[in-house]
Amino acid sequence: MRIGIYGGTFNPPHAGHVKAAQAAAEHLALDKLLVIPSGIPPHKALPEGSPTSQERLELTRLAFQEIPCAEVSPIEVEEGGVSYTADTLRTLRDKYGTAQFFLIMGSDMFLTLDSWYSADKVLSRATPAVLSRGTKEDADIAAFSGKIKERYGAEPVVIKNAVTEISSTELRSQLKARRGVEMFTDAVYSAIIAHRYYGAKPSFQWLREKSYAMVYERRIPHIKGCEQEAVSLAAHWGADVEAARESAILHDMTKYLPLREQLRVINEYGIIADEIEKTEVKLLHAKTAAALARARFGVSNDVYNAIMWHTTGRPGMSLLEKILYMADYIEPTRDFEGVEELRRLCYTDLDKATAEGLRMSIDDMKSRGIVPHPRTEEALAWLLCPSGAKGQRT
């Protein structure tokens, strides 16, 4: 049996890692590829804010699940402490007996191989397989390979053009800036965003694609308009523009879930809904969208609350909550009597505009024989209360 061993911190596991693993598996005709995330790497400390070892292990499993011969091993994570390749190889040798092992590594690691802990034991237990960029460094690899062969009797294998030029440090920085999505499988990127590992923030385009996929096509122009208006209002009133954009993109994503699914979601995530809400999708979708926004996309509490209350409003609405409520109400595709005046009011007095929006909503529902949710009337009363120091930037 030919077994490749591909270790690393995988912090995070990205497309470059997967491409290299696929190239190695093909070049070496591997029967099995063991991908081994390190517990505590001996060569460098993990950056602050990195996922735990168990979390990196799960991300790595997601990253390599499409390679048929790949198996992500928890051996170093479960052992804890500093991970040394010589010790790992000894354990694997005991398990797999006479299998032929190939130790897959980048050129930077390969060129320091003779300084590794128990390098002689490493090289007696596995053949080095070097991932080359196919550049001038090949001469360095060839020279060092000769040195390794002379000193240890090992004959390294070179796998050319198997490296994607991206550093994990740069990629972590990109994640914080809403970039880098193309460097991950969707499963890995989704997990990173859900947990906001590395301080990651979602690509807005990726977020739109996820949101739009959950609604009917006819709803998309409204969501786009709501995003446009929320960003404009946030910029005008000094709110967090990125939070406004996130909340608008995600606010309606459960709009078309049937009632039984809405109820399942609130039960799954422990969302409290009153008896009125439990009978009405129009009311429930705000709460279920907030729940999924937090669970799937790791949104902040401010974004969560803006989505949660965008249908009924509530007493004590934050600035972002008012912005999303009104953006939803006046976005460019909306066309009803008084909308133009309401749009102008949003940019001169947001509290008055929100109160007027709530009043118009209540009047519209009553005219159609619908009993407004009590929370909407409570929100209106709060906004109209002269003693309430609400302000535009709360």
N, C-alpha and C positions, 0 to 999 in steps of 0.2 A: 504493500500500500504506500502511495506517495502522498504525504501530508505536508501542506504548507502551513506555516505559523506566521501570522501577521499580527504583531502586537503594537501597542501605542496607547497614548492617552485618549485619543479620539475625542478631543475637547474643543469643538464638537466634531462628530463624524460627518464628513462632507463628501461631495461627489468625487473629489480627487482621491479620497481613500477608496471609494468603491471602484473607480476606474482602475486604480493600481491593482486592487485585489483581483479584478476580472482579468487583467492582463497577465498577472502572475499565474492564476489558475489555468489559463489557456497555454501559456508558454511552458509551464512546468508539467502540464498534463496531470493535474492533481486529482486524486480521488476524494480528498477532503481538504477544506481550507478552514483552519481554526483561527478565528479572529479573537484576539485576547486583549480586552481593555485592561490597562494596568490599574492596580490599586493605588499605591503611592509610587510614582515613577522615581527611579534613582537619579535620573539625569537633570530633572528640573521640577520645581514646585509648581503646582497648579495655580493659575491666577485666581485672585479673590473673586468671589461670585460664581465660581464654577459649580456645575451640578455635583451632587454627591457621587461616589463611586457607583452605587446602585443605579442612580439616574443615568449616568453615562453608559452603563451596561445596557439599560433599556433603549437608549437612543441608538446605540451601536446595533442592537438587534433589529431595530426598525430600518437602519441604513442598509444592512447587508441581506435583508430577507429575500431580495430578488436574485441572489446568486445561488444557484441550485446546490453547489457543493459546500457552501459556506455554513459554518456553525459557530455561533458566538459563544465563547467559553467564559464562564464566571470564575475560572480557577484562581486568577490573581486577585480579583475583587474579594472573593470569599476568604482567601487566606489572610487578607489584611496586611498591614505593614508595608515595607518597601518591597517592590517586585523586582527580582533579579532573574534574568533570562536563563542563567545556568540552572537555577533551582526549578524553574518551570519546565525546562527541557528534561530534567531528571524525572520529574513527576510524569510527564507525558511518555517518556521512554518506558517507564514501569507499566503504564496503561496500554500502550500500543505495541510493545515488544519490538519486533524486527522491522517496523515501518521505516521508510526513508523520509527523514525530515528535511524541509527546506525553510530556512529562516529568512523571511521576506523583510526587507528594510530599505529605506531611502539611502541615497549616496552619502548624505551628511553623517548618518549614523554608521554606515559601513566604514567610512574613512577614519573612524575613531574606534573601530572594533577591537583593536589590540589593547586598548586601555580599559575595556569592560571588566567588570568583576568576573573572575574565573574564566577569562577569554579562552583558555586552552580547553576547558570543559565544554564551553559553548560550541567551539568548533569541532570537538570530537563527537558531538551529539547531533549536529545539524549542518547542512550545507548552506552557506550564505547565498541569498538570491537578491541581487541589487537592482533596485528600480532606478533606471538611468533617465536623465532628461534628454539624452541624445545630443549633447553639446560637447564643448571642449573638455568638460570634466571627465569624459570617457577615458582620457589619457591618465588622469589621476586614479580612476578606478582600476584601470589595467595595471598600473604600477603597483598599487596597493594589493591587488589580487596576487601579483607575483610574490610580494612580501609575505602574504598570508600563506600561500602555498609552500614557500620555502620554510617558514617558521613552524607551521602547524600541520602541513600536509593536506590542507583543505583546498578545494578548487571552486571558488565562487562562480555563480551563474549570473550573467548580466541580462536584465530584461529592459530593452530599449524603448524610449518614447512612451513610458508608462506613467509619467508624472504630470499632473495638472498644477501649474504654478499659482498657488494660493497659500498664504500662511494662515495658520489658525488664529494668530494674533490679529491679523488684518480682518479676517472673517468675523471675529467677535466684535470688532469695531464697526464693521458694516451692519451687523445685526442691530446694534444700538441705533443706527441711523436709518433703519427701515430698508436696508439694502441686503444683497447677498442671497435672496430667495432662490436664485437659479443654481446655487451651489449645493442644494439639498434635495433629497427626495421629498415628496409632499408629506409623507408620514413623519419624517424627522423634523421638517420645518414646522409642521402643525404642532408637534409635541413641544418644540422650543418656544413657540408663541404661546401655547396654552399655559405653560408654566413660567413664561417670561425669563427663561434661563439667559444668562449673560447680559441681563438688562435689555433683552431683545424687544423691539417694537415691530409690529407687522407691516409688511409692505402694503400700502393702501390698495394697489392694484390687486394683489393677492386677496386682500380682505373683501374687495368688491366682488371678485369672482366667487368667493365662498358664499357671500350674501345673495348675490343674484341667482346662484344655482338653486337656492331654496324657495324662490318665489316664482310666480307666473311672469312671463315676459312683459305683460302689460303693466306690471307694478314697477318695473325698473326705472322708467322715466321719473316717477314720483320719488324714488330713492335717490336718484341722481340730483333731482331738484332740491330735495331736502338737504343733501350734502352741501350743495352750492350755497343755499341760504344759511345753513348753520355756520359754515365757515365765514361767510360775510358778516353775520351778526356777531360771532365770536371776536372777529378782528375789530369790529366797531366798538364793542363794549369791553374790550380788554380781557376776554376769557381765553382759555387754553384752546387754540385753534385746532391742534391735533386731536385733542379729546373731543371737540365738537365734530370733527370729521369722522372719527371712529364711531361715535354714538349715532350719527346720522346714517352711516353706511349699514349699521347692524340693526337699526331700530325696528325694522319690519320683517326680519328674516323668518319669523314663525307665523306670519300673517295668514298663511294658507294651510297650516296644520289643522286637521279636523279636531273637533272638541275632545274626543277620546285621547288623542295624542297630546293636546294641550294639558289635559289633566294628568297624563302619565308624566310629562316633564315636570310639572310642579311637585308631584309626589316624589319623583326621583331626586330632585334638588332641594326638597324641604321648603318650598315656597308657600307662604301662607296666602290663601285666597278666600275671600268671603263667599257667601252663598250666591250673591248676585254675580260675581265674577265667574263662578264655576259653571254658570249656564250660558256664558256669552264669550265666543271666540274673540270678538272685537276688544273686549276688556282683558282677556287672558293673554293675548299675544304679546302685550307689553311686558308682562312678567316672565313669560317663557323665553322671549327674546333676550331679556336681561340675564336669565339663568344660563342660556347657551353662550351668550357673549362672554360671560365670566369663565365658564367651564372650558369652552373651546378656544377662546381667544385671549384669555387672561386679562380682561379689561380692568381698569382701575375702578375704585368705588364710585368715583364721580361719574364715570361713563355708565357704569351699572345702574346707578340711580336715575340718570337722565333717561335711559331706555325704559327702566321700570315704571316711571311716572309719565311717560310721554302721551298717554291716552287720556288719563283722568286729571293730571296735575295733582297737587297735594298742598296742604298748608306748609309753609316753610320752604318753598321751592328754592333751590340754589340757582345761581346765575345760569349754569349750564343746563339745568332742567328747564328753565324758562326759554332758553335759546332753542333747545330741541323741540319743545312744545310748539313754539311759534314758527320755527322753520318748517315743521311738519304741516302746520296750518296754512302758511302763506307761500309755500314754494311755488316756482313759476308755473307749474301745470295746474295749480288751483285756480278756479274761476267761479266766483260767486259774488253776489252784491255786497259791496263794502270792502272787498279784498284790497283794492288799491289804497284806500285810506288806512287800512290796518297795516299794510306794508310800510307806509310812511311813518306811522306811529311807532312801529318797532324800532326805528332808528332815532326817535326823539325821546320816547319814554317807554322803556321795555315793560315796566310794571303795569302801566296803563294799557299797553297793547296786550299783555298776557291776560289781564282782567277782561278786556273786551273780547279776546278770543274765547275765553271760558264762557262769558255771557252768551256770545253768539252760538257756541256749541250747545249750551243748555237750552236756549230758545229753539234751536233747530230740532233737537231731540224731542222736546215737548210738542212741537208742531207736527211731528210724525207719530205722536202717541207713545214715545219711548220715555221711560222714567230715567233721568240722569243718575249716574252713580253719585251717592252722597258726597264722596270725596271731591268731586268736581265743584259742587256747591260750597264745600268747606274751603277749597282753594280760593274760590272767588271771594268769599267772605274775608279770608285772611288778607288778600291783596287789597281789598277795599277798606280794611280796618285802619282808621287814621292814626292809631297808636303804634301800628306795626312799622318799625324802622327796617324796611326791606332793602332799599337801596338797589342800585343797578349792578353792583359788583360783589354781592354776597355769595 
